[in-house]
């Protein structure tokens, strides 16, 4: 790894065994420090590869929903291609989902390159309404009633597309959990958290689904953690990346996200975001 050069001692004295032992100890310590730095670099490279793999899986997870929507409507073209109402609906959905795909790719690329994404004042009521509109077919199919807040809150500083991803993921998780249960409800409301160093706007998303087991709750934001059994992990369900992506986006917006759940009584997510002022 290296070497140490020694000059003549004062009065041409010889190096004794203690001196040699001290020099060997110094050399060993230097060598260990250099080796530790090499291992740190290798570990950093391994972590980057792991992050890249997680990012790629997350991208696939996020793209699947709009692609399935486009694929479904494309399959209906043969049967309903001459229906003008269907043509208009198909055109609107394709444009909406293609724009969403482009936005997702752009934002994931920004994360991968550690670039700062474009931030602006975002109206959370508009984000929730857009998420509810995108979720409307799934809500109707699962017979889940969605309630959105009627009040307004100050805008937050953030990225509209990424915040939309946050609440879409939370709503999708809730609908998938409630599906098949009678009287399913999903609600969002606004609150203000004043006990923090600075006031935070809280968006609470609560459902009356089956809830999450206490042993699973502390791990739900970890990548590839899912409450679904192996047999249910198919299609767009069960990859265990949605909440990991949600947490990463919220943290990138200098916010917090917390979950509370009681088995059999539903789940509550609270997203805290700083206001734009």
Beta strands, then each sheet from edge to edge (+ up, - down):
strand 1: 120-122
strand 2: 144-147
strand 3: 156-158
strand 4: 184-193
strand 5: 200-207
strand 6: 256-262
strand 7: 266-274
sheet 1: 1+ 3-
sheet 2: 2+ 4+ 5- 7+ 6-
end
